[in-house]
Amino acid sequence: MSKIRRIRFPALLAVTALCGAPAVSAEPIAIPFELGKDHRIYAEGTINHSRPLRFLVDTGADGMAVSVATSELAGMKIDDQSENTGADGTTLVDYSTNNSVALGGASRTLGAAVIDYQNRPFDAVIGWKFFEGSVVEIDYDKKTLFVHGALPSTVGYTRMNTRWIDNIPAVEVTLHAENASLRAWLSLDTGSNGTIDLGYSYSSRHKLEDVLTKKIGTSQFSGSAGRKIRAVDVRVPSADIQGLRLDQPKVSFTIDEDGSSGDGTIGSEVLRNFNILLDTKAGDVYLRPNGRAALQQPRR
């Protein structure tokens, strides 16, 4: 009889992985990536020595998930099951416990949830645990992930106030509205193509429909189970990530129960303006405005 392990998808997804020690050399390993039209990070890799696959690199996930087609192509053995708890409920999914995964010159053994993805621009999603025990540098200027054995120079970076919520790194952000300032702990989510997304628990607790009134539209998203979640999109005067200022960012907050336990997420629309150091050993996050940030103009 299969065991049932519980996994959580706080944004696009987050899965619990069975990991071996990472294969990382003394010198940084460089992994080129493509910055998609959706602002998300895509890198080429393999599973079980498969043909090249397209991986979505997702700091809002802790493990790996693959499509059904990818699991078959990579010869993955289904030997367990997982409860996938997402924004739209809980589903039971197949799980493969031991797979050889490689991105560039970095490799390790990972488990993977098998999700019935439909019409997604990737073959697999890989979370931060692929880099566990290392420092991963996301350099948007060079479109390269650098995997370091130790923390590199932090000149120009700001060390964030960081908490780990549901096994995902979250940083402290202050939203400045017309008549209020709101503090939130937002997960770093390169797997999201959004800006700042606030969950239903935070939204209802702070009565955001009454506080954030500069509505610019509505939107909806669906979690891995397929249920639609509605959100209100607003513009706020500014947001402060510990001295790093965002002018007039878009903020979305959900008005339907989404199962979230954290405050929300920062997506790739914002994160692509910063180079990022994620120190998985110390649990620290560092941000540095990059060349794209210097070209950004406040929205009117």
C-alpha positions, -999 to 999 in steps of 0.1 A, spaced: 0 0 0 14 34 -9 23 59 17 7 94 15 30 123 19 17 159 21 30 186 -2 20 222 -5 18 246 -35 18 281 -20 20 297 -55 24 278 -87 35 249 -66 58 237 -39 66 201 -33 84 180 -7 115 163 -23 137 134 -14 171 149 -20 207 137 -20 237 159 -15 241 184 -44 270 179 -68 286 213 -67 322 221 -74 345 245 -56 341 270 -84 306 284 -92 286 265 -116 270 286 -143 235 276 -156 223 298 -185 186 305 -185 160 320 -208 138 348 -194 104 340 -209 79 365 -222 61 358 -189 92 371 -170 98 336 -156 131 317 -156 135 286 -178 166 264 -178 175 233 -198 182 201 -179 175 164 -178 158 138 -157 172 103 -156 195 111 -185 165 120 -207 166 143 -237 169 180 -228 138 193 -209 126 227 -201 125 235 -164 107 263 -147 130 275 -119 106 283 -90 119 297 -57 83 295 -45 86 257 -46 108 235 -25 110 204 -46 101 192 -81 70 185 -101 67 171 -136 40 166 -162 25 132 -169 42 132 -203 76 141 -188 73 113 -162 68 88 -190 95 102 -212 121 102 -183 112 67 -173 102 78 -138 90 50 -115 58 59 -97 62 44 -62 43 67 -38 15 92 -36 12 128 -24 -15 151 -12 -11 182 -33 -25 210 -12 -29 241 -35 -47 274 -37 -78 256 -49 -80 225 -27 -63 192 -21 -58 164 -47 -40 131 -45 -12 128 -71 14 102 -81 50 106 -68 83 92 -79 109 91 -51 144 88 -67 154 106 -99 187 119 -112 182 155 -121 208 177 -138 208 215 -147 240 226 -163 269 211 -143 248 208 -111 230 175 -103 213 157 -75 187 131 -67 151 144 -63 117 131 -58 89 145 -79 51 149 -79 34 141 -111 9 167 -121 -16 166 -150 -4 199 -164 -22 211 -195 -7 235 -220 21 248 -198 53 262 -214 76 238 -194 82 201 -189 90 203 -151 92 227 -122 122 227 -100 123 244 -66 150 257 -43 158 223 -28 177 215 -60 202 240 -47 201 230 -10 234 233 8 246 260 -17 241 296 -25 222 302 -57 227 335 -75 200 346 -99 217 371 -123 191 386 -145 217 408 -162 237 378 -174 206 355 -177 226 330 -156 221 310 -124 254 307 -105 256 279 -79 282 288 -52 296 265 -25 299 296 -2 284 331 0 300 353 -27 307 390 -24 276 409 -13 288 443 -23 258 463 -36 233 438 -21 209 444 7 204 416 32 166 411 36 147 404 68 138 369 60 114 343 74 108 308 60 71 302 57 59 268 47 95 260 38 97 290 13 118 321 19 97 353 25 109 388 29 95 418 48 77 443 25 59 475 35 30 487 12 23 524 13 -14 531 5 -31 564 5 -41 563 41 -22 534 56 10 514 56 8 476 56 36 452 65 36 418 49 59 388 47 59 379 10 74 347 -4 100 350 -32 82 333 -61 100 332 -94 74 307 -105 48 334 -106 45 359 -134 27 383 -111 38 414 -92 27 415 -55 -1 390 -47 -18 390 -13 -36 359 -1 -72 357 11 -62 353 48 -41 385 47 -67 403 26 -96 396 49 -76 403 80 -66 437 69 -99 445 51 -81 453 19 -112 461 -1 -117 491 21 -80 501 24 -67 496 -12 -92 515 -32 -74 525 -65 -88 496 -84 -74 491 -119 -92 458 -127 -99 422 -117 -81 390 -124 -83 353 -117 -60 324 -114 -63 287 -109 -42 263 -88 -31 228 -96 -66 214 -89 -81 238 -115 -105 258 -94 -107 295 -103 -98 321 -77 -108 358 -81 -86 388 -73 -89 425 -73 -60 445 -89 -50 479 -75 -22 504 -77 -5 516 -46 18 547 -44 49 526 -34 63 495 -18 94 493 3 116 462 4 139 473 32 150 505 15 146 492 -21 116 512 -34 90 502 -59 71 531 -74 34 526 -80 35 488 -82 4 467 -90 -9 447 -61 -35 419 -64 -55 405 -34 -78 375 -35 -114 378 -26 -120 340 -26 -107 315 -1 -74 303 -15 -61 281 13 -31 303 18 -13 304 52 12 331 44 7 368 36 14 365 -2 41 364 -28 64 386 -49 63 374 -85 87 376 -114 73 409 -127 90 425 -96 119 401 -90 133 404 -125 144 440 -114 168 425 -88 197 401 -89 191 377 -60 213 357 -37 195 328 -19 217 313 8 200 280 14 225 271 42 221 303 63 185 309 52 193 344 40 181 364 10 200 393 -6 187 417 -33 205 441 -56 188 463 -82 200 453 -116 203 470 -150 166 465 -157 157 483 -125 178 513 -136 157 516 -167 123 513 -150 101 543 -150 73 549 -124 39 541 -138 15 570 -140 
